[in-house]
């Protein structure tokens, strides 16, 4: 899959359409119809842009709600990633796998690549792949933080990657996530992210506890094959912050396929001053 810019047009629906509508100060029903099209055209005329009624990168940036793209990488991409090429291609951020469980033989890969991404001017984030059936949340969080302290300063909040479908105890799994996130948020100083699929949330998290969890972290949602520019429901979160929309992207600087992500238009503050 080659990279196409994030674009909103008639017929689209979802949270970024609603954000666009709120920014235009019209009824935010999340559906891009004729009224939204007319207001986009008026906005484009006001900003001396081509009045085509399509909210692409230039229009969204003019409105202050750009949807930025970035990649997430692990040791599977090797040591030949050209982060300068990525940056020059328009990539805004990169999330790197730093740790897994309580021991991970590729932490040196993370440290080398974190330095390279940072030097290239990309906003840097890191994630931890959870093994809740093997270790306590505190043990894994401490290991993650020890690794992060060895590398360059992060620009983006740390993320917990939870994909364990064999744990078998929804309440204990949700509590495990909450405990891990508490540890890293104490260090980071603000809300961190949780990467997990909607089927995980629905079938493997405790229904009551996950509502409380959603108030204490933001959501990175994987969902592939969407023709509409939105991953769909992310309940009980109100919105997605990151959307991993493909794992077969072809981007400059990365050999082979990689994961491609959109950063929601109201979330650009996560990037601070780095982009």
N, C-alpha and C positions, 0 to 999 in steps of 0.2 A: 504494500500500500504506500503510495507516494503522499507527501504532505499537501493537504489542501487547507486554505485559511478558514478559520472559524467564521461562519457567515449565517446571519438570520435573514429569512425572507418569508414572503407570504406562504401560509400553510404550516409553518413551523409552530411549535408550542414548547412550553417548559419554563424553567426558572429564569433563563437568560432573556427570554422574550418578556417575561414579567418585569425583569430588571430594566430592560430597555423601555418598557412602557412607563414604569415609575420615573425614570430619568426624563422622559418626554412629558411627564405630568398628565398622563391620560389613564383611563381605567386599566388596571393591571390584572387582566384575566389570564395572562400567559399564552394567549393565542394571537398569532400574527395575521390579522385580517386587514381589510381595506382601510379602516380608521388608523391602524398602526402604520400602514404603508404611507398614507397621506402625511402623517406627522413626521415620519422619517424623511420624506421628500422635502418637507418644509425645513427640517433641521439641516439637511444637506445644502439647501439653498442658502440658509443663514451662514453656513461655514464655507461657502464657495466650493462645495464638493459636487461631483456628478450626481444629479438628482434622479437616481434610479430606483429609490425606495428599498434598496437592499442594504442591510446593516452589516457590512464587512469590516475588516480590521481598521480601515481609515475612519469610517463613520463611528464605530464603537470607541476608538481612541479619542476622537473629537468630543465625544460625549463623556469621556472620563471613565468608561467601563470596558476597557479592552480585555478580551479573552486571550490570554497568552499561552504559548505552548512550550513544553519542556519534555524531557525524557527521564525515564528511570532505568538504571543500568546496574549490572552485577558483574561478578568475575566471569560470567559466561561471555561477556563482550571482550574479554581479554585486556591487554595493555596497549592496544593500538588505537584507542579512541582519540580522535583529533578534536579536542575541545575548542580550539580556535575556529575550526571549520564549522562546528556546531553553532558557536556564537555568531559567526558571520552569516549563517543561514537563517538567523532570526530566532534561534532558541534562546529562551529567557532563563531557564533554570534546569537543574539536573538533580535528581535524587539518586543516591548511591546506596547499595546494600552494604552496611557496615558490619553487622553481626548476625548470628543465628544461634538460638539457644544460649548455652553458657560457655560454649567454645566454638570457634569458627576458624578454619585454617586459611581463610582468605582475607583476614583483617588487613594484611599488608597491601593487598590489592586496593582495598578501600583507601588506605592512607596515601598511597601513591596517586591514585586517581582523584582523590579529593583535592590534593595540592594542585594537580594539573587543571582541574575544572575551575578552582578558585583563581589560579593565575590567568586563565583565559577570560575572566570577567563574568563567568556564569554564576547566578545565584545558586548556592550549594545547600542541599538538604541531605539527610541520611535516614535510613530506615532499618529496623530490626525485625527479622523474621522469627516469629514466636514458636517455641516448642513447649507449650503449657503442660503436656503430659509427662515431661521429663524434669522440669525445674520450676522453682517458685518464681512468681512475678518479680519479686525484689531481687532475686539472684540474677535473672536475665536483664533487668533494668540496670543494675549496677555494672554488669559486664558491658552493656551497650554504652553507658556513660563513660566508663574507663577508656573505651576505644575512642569515643568522640573527643575526649580531652587530649588525646595524643595527636589529633589532626587539626587542620585549620578551623577557625571559627565558622559556625554555620550561619547562613543567611536566612534559612527557612526552618520552621519548627520541625523537630524530630517526629518520626512516624512509627507506629507499631503496625506491623503487617501480620494480621491474624487470618490464617487459612486452615486451621486444624479442625477437620470435620470428624475426627475420631475420638475427641475428648470425652464425649458422652454425658456430660453434666452441664446443662445450659447455665444454671445459676453459678456454679463454680467457675465456668469459663468467663462469664461476664464479670464476676468479681476479680478474676485474674487480670483481665484487661484493665479494669478500673485501677487496680493496685499498681500495675506497670505504668500506666499513664500518669498516675499521681506522682510517682518517683521522678519521671522525666520532666513533668511540668514544674515540679519544685525546682529543678535545675534550670530549666529554660526560662521560666518566669511568666509564661502565658500558655494558652491552650495549645495542645499538640494534636497530631492527626492519627486517625485510625483507618488503615486500609483493610477493607473487607467487603465481600460481595453481598448482594441483597439476599441471596439464598442462605448465606451464613447467618445473617441477622435474623431471618425468618425462622430458621430451623435449628440453630445451634446456640443462640443467645436467649437468656431469660427475658420474656416479654416485658415484665415490669422493670427489671433492673436496667435493661438496655435503654429505656426512656431516660433514666437518670444519667446513664453513661453518655447519651447523646448531648446532654447539656454541658458536658465537661471535656469534649474533644470535638474536632471537626472531622468531616468525612471525606475520604478518598475512595471513590467508587469505581470499580472496574465493570465495564459493560461494553461488549463488542458488537459490531454489526448494526449499529443504529443509523438509520437514514435521517432521522430527526436529530438536530444538534443538542441532544439531552440524553442522559443515561436512564431516564425514567425514575420511578419512585425510589427515594432513599430513606423512607420512614424507619425510625421516628425522627431522623434529622429533618430540619426544615429545608435544607439545601445541601447540595454537594459543593465542596470547595475545590477538590481536584477530581477530574474524570479521566481515568485511563480508558481511552476509547479504541485502542488497537494494540496488539502485541506483534504486529507484522509491518511496522513502519519502516520505510527506507529514508534515512536522513543523512545529509553530508557529515562526514567525520566518523560514522559508525559503520563497520563492516557487517553485512547481514541485516537481519531484522532486529527491531528493538521496540520497547513499549513507548507509546506516545500519549501525552497527557495534556488536557486543557485546564488552565487555572481560571476559575470563575471570575467574571468581571468585577464583582464586588470584593474580591479577595486579593487584589493586586498589592494591598498593603502588607501581605505576608512577605513580599520581596524587599521591603524596606527601601533603602537608597541604592541597592545594588544594581537595579535595572531601571 
